[in-house]
């Protein structure tokens, strides 16, 4: 584990492997460790950089609201520190929102994007109400309730028991999050803008990965996203929910490696 200080606060990250830089951005209630097994495979051919998104894991809290733009600036500061000039970003779920903000703010640094079980759309009003309820629960000391409700849903129903030990490990790590940081990220997700126009006009390579049994990204929403840009490559995972790099790692590795090789 490494640490970088930005604006007086700590950003925790790992770095492994050599070659073309690939940045892995984790999802809500996750930490950089969620990528561990998958990243080891990629690190045989690439330089893999994985931060804890501030507000989660061992990275600190920067503000009351962690906008996706602020998180993108934090990632950019880390990449500047590591002398990364261009990279491919892989954004899982919430990490995808950060990735899209990064592409909007720092387009010259982006060689390609992988939207991974994520969305280009802003929150609906219904979703915002649910997020406000989550904030209220967390502020009342019930972060554990949010974790117990959310994390099992990230797996396809038939995979929950199969990955129970890993799910327990993820839950244990999530309990170490600073509740203020979790709330800051929820506020940031609520306020994120729609990114359809970014994708419509994006010139660099794009790979979208979706799970057929995802509880958060519907097949209909995914299919509409794929139509935004004619050069989007798409990979459907038939036996995955929201955690394809864990549920079907071989298929994801093949899709991602093929994508990266064409860029490299």
C-alpha positions in Angstrom: 0.0 0.0 0.0 1.2 3.5 -0.8 0.0 6.9 0.3 -0.1 10.3 -1.5 -1.0 13.6 0.2 -3.2 16.0 -1.8 -4.7 19.2 -0.4 -3.4 18.0 3.0 -5.3 14.7 2.9 -4.2 11.2 2.3 -5.0 9.1 -0.8 -4.2 5.4 -0.4 -3.4 3.4 -3.5 -1.6 0.4 -4.8 0.6 0.1 -7.9 1.9 -3.1 -9.5 3.3 -4.3 -12.8 5.0 -2.4 -15.6 4.0 -1.2 -19.0 1.1 0.9 -20.2 -0.8 2.5 -17.3 -4.3 1.2 -16.4 -6.3 2.8 -13.6 -8.9 0.7 -11.8 -11.6 2.6 -10.0 -13.8 0.7 -7.5 -17.5 1.1 -6.8 -19.6 2.3 -3.9 -18.9 0.7 -0.5 -15.9 -1.1 -2.0 -12.1 -0.5 -1.6 -9.1 -1.0 -3.8 -8.7 -4.5 -2.4 -11.8 -5.6 -4.3 -9.6 -5.6 -7.5 -6.8 -7.6 -5.9 -7.1 -11.0 -7.7 -8.2 -9.5 -11.0 -5.4 -6.9 -10.9 -2.7 -9.6 -10.4 -3.6 -11.0 -13.8 -3.5 -7.7 -15.5 -0.2 -6.7 -13.9 1.7 -9.3 -15.8 1.5 -7.0 -18.9 0.4 -3.6 -17.6 1.1 -1.0 -14.9 -1.9 -1.2 -12.7 -2.8 1.7 -10.4 -5.7 1.4 -7.9 -6.7 4.2 -5.5 -9.1 4.1 -2.7 -11.6 6.7 -3.9 -11.5 9.4 -1.2 -14.2 8.7 1.4 -13.8 5.0 1.1 -11.1 2.6 2.4 -7.9 4.3 3.7 -8.2 7.5 1.7 -9.4 10.5 3.7 -12.5 12.7 3.5 -12.0 15.9 1.6 -15.4 17.7 1.8 -19.0 17.3 2.8 -19.8 16.5 -0.8 -17.4 14.4 -2.8 -18.5 15.4 -6.3 -17.4 13.2 -9.1 -15.4 16.1 -10.4 -13.6 16.4 -7.1 -12.8 12.7 -7.1 -11.6 13.0 -10.7 -9.2 15.8 -9.6 -7.9 13.6 -6.8 -7.2 10.8 -9.3 -5.5 13.2 -11.6 -3.3 14.5 -8.8 -2.3 11.0 -8.0 -1.5 10.3 -11.7 0.6 13.5 -11.9 2.5 12.3 -8.8 3.2 9.0 -10.5 4.2 10.7 -13.8 1.4 9.1 -15.8 0.8 11.1 -19.0 -1.9 8.9 -20.6 -3.8 5.9 -19.4 -6.9 3.7 -19.8 -9.4 4.0 -17.0 -11.6 1.2 -15.9 -14.5 2.5 -13.8 -16.7 0.0 -11.8 -20.1 1.3 -10.8 -19.5 4.5 -8.8 -15.9 4.4 -10.2 -17.5 4.7 -13.6 -19.0 8.0 -12.6 -15.6 9.2 -11.4 -14.0 8.0 -14.7 -16.5 9.9 -16.8 -15.9 13.1 -14.9 -12.1 12.5 -15.4 -12.6 12.1 -19.1 -14.6 15.4 -19.2 -11.9 17.3 -17.2 -8.7 15.7 -18.5 -9.4 14.4 -22.0 -5.8 14.5 -23.1 -4.8 12.0 -20.5 -7.3 9.4 -21.6 -6.3 6.6 -24.1 -9.6 4.7 -23.6 -12.4 4.1 -21.2 -14.0 1.0 -19.8 -17.5 1.5 -18.3 -17.9 -1.5 -16.1 -21.4 -2.2 -14.6 -21.9 1.6 -14.6 -24.1 4.2 -16.2 -23.8 7.5 -18.1 -27.1 8.7 -16.8 -27.8 11.1 -13.9 -29.8 9.9 -10.9 -33.5 9.8 -11.3 -35.6 11.7 -8.7 -36.6 8.3 -7.2 -33.0 7.3 -6.9 -32.1 10.6 -5.2 -34.8 9.9 -2.6 -33.3 6.5 -1.9 -29.9 8.0 -1.5 -31.2 10.6 0.9 -32.6 7.7 3.0 -29.2 6.0 3.0 -27.6 9.2 4.2 -30.1 9.5 7.0 -29.5 5.9 8.1 -25.7 6.3 8.0 -25.9 9.6 10.0 -28.0 7.7 12.6 -25.3 5.1 13.0 -26.6 2.4 10.7 -23.9 2.1 8.1 -23.9 -1.7 8.7 -27.6 -1.8 7.6 -26.7 -0.2 4.3 -23.8 -2.6 3.8 -25.9 -5.7 4.6 -28.6 -4.5 2.2 -26.3 -3.4 -0.7 -23.4 -5.7 -1.1 -25.3 -9.0 -1.6 -27.2 -7.4 -4.4 -24.0 -6.7 -6.3 -23.8 -10.4 -7.1 -26.2 -12.3 -9.3 -28.7 -14.2 -7.1 -27.2 -17.6 -8.0 -23.7 -16.4 -7.1 -24.3 -15.0 -3.6 -23.7 -18.3 -1.8 -20.8 -19.2 -4.1 -18.9 -16.0 -3.2 -20.1 -15.8 0.4 -16.5 -15.8 1.9 -15.5 -12.9 -0.3 -18.8 -11.1 0.3 -18.1 -11.3 4.1 -14.6 -9.9 3.5 -16.1 -7.0 1.5 -18.6 -6.3 4.2 -15.9 -6.3 6.9 -13.9 -3.8 4.9 -16.9 -1.6 4.2 -17.5 -1.3 8.0 -14.1 0.5 8.2 -15.3 3.3 6.0 -15.6 6.7 7.5 -19.4 7.3 7.6 -18.8 10.9 6.7 -16.9 9.8 3.6 -19.7 7.4 2.6 -22.2 10.2 2.9 -20.0 12.6 1.0 -19.8 10.2 -1.9 -23.6 9.6 -1.9 -24.1 13.3 -2.2 -21.6 13.4 -5.0 -23.4 10.6 -6.9 -26.8 12.4 -6.4 -25.4 15.6 -8.0 -23.6 14.1 -10.9 -24.7 15.3 -14.3 -25.8 13.2 -17.3 -22.8 12.2 -19.4 -24.6 11.0 -22.6 -23.1 13.9 -24.7 -19.6 13.1 -23.5 -20.0 9.5 -24.8 -21.7 10.6 -28.0 -18.7 12.7 -29.0 -15.9 10.6 -27.4 -13.2 9.8 -29.9 -11.0 7.4 -28.0 -11.8 3.6 -27.7 -14.7 2.6 -25.5 -15.5 -0.7 -23.9 -18.8 -1.2 -22.0 -19.2 -4.3 -19.8 -22.6 -5.4 -18.5 -23.9 -8.3 -16.5 -27.1 -10.0 -17.7 -28.2 -10.4 -14.0 -27.3 -7.0 -12.7 -29.6 -5.7 -10.0 -28.6 -2.1 -10.6 -28.1 -1.7 -14.4 -31.1 -3.0 -16.4 -30.6 -4.6 -19.8 -32.8 -1.9 -21.4 -30.6 0.9 -19.9 -27.4 -0.9 -21.0 -28.6 -1.3 -24.6 -29.5 2.3 -24.8 -26.0 3.3 -23.6 -24.4 1.1 -26.2 -26.2 3.0 -29.0 -24.7 6.4 -27.9 -21.5 5.9 -29.9 -21.0 3.6 -33.0 -17.5 2.6 -31.9 -18.4 1.3 -28.4 -17.3 -2.3 -27.9 -19.6 -4.2 -25.6 -19.2 -7.4 -23.6 -22.2 -9.1 -22.0 -21.6 -11.4 -19.1 -24.3 -14.0 -19.0 -23.6 -15.3 -15.5 -22.8 -12.1 -13.7 -24.6 -9.5 -11.7 -22.7 -6.3 -10.8 -19.3 -7.8 -10.1 -18.2 -9.4 -13.3 -14.5 -9.2 -12.6 -15.2 -11.5 -9.6 -18.1 -13.6 -11.0 -16.6 -14.2 -14.5 -13.0 -13.1 -14.3 -11.7 -15.1 -17.3 -14.2 -13.6 -19.7 -13.6 -10.1 -18.3 -9.9 -10.5 -18.5 -10.1 -11.6 -22.1 -12.3 -8.7 -23.1 -10.2 -6.1 -21.3 -6.9 -7.5 -22.5 -8.1 -7.5 -26.1 -9.2 -3.9 -25.7 -6.0 -2.8 -24.1 -3.8 -4.6 -26.7 -5.4 -2.7 -29.5 -4.8 0.6 -27.7 -1.2 -0.2 -26.7 
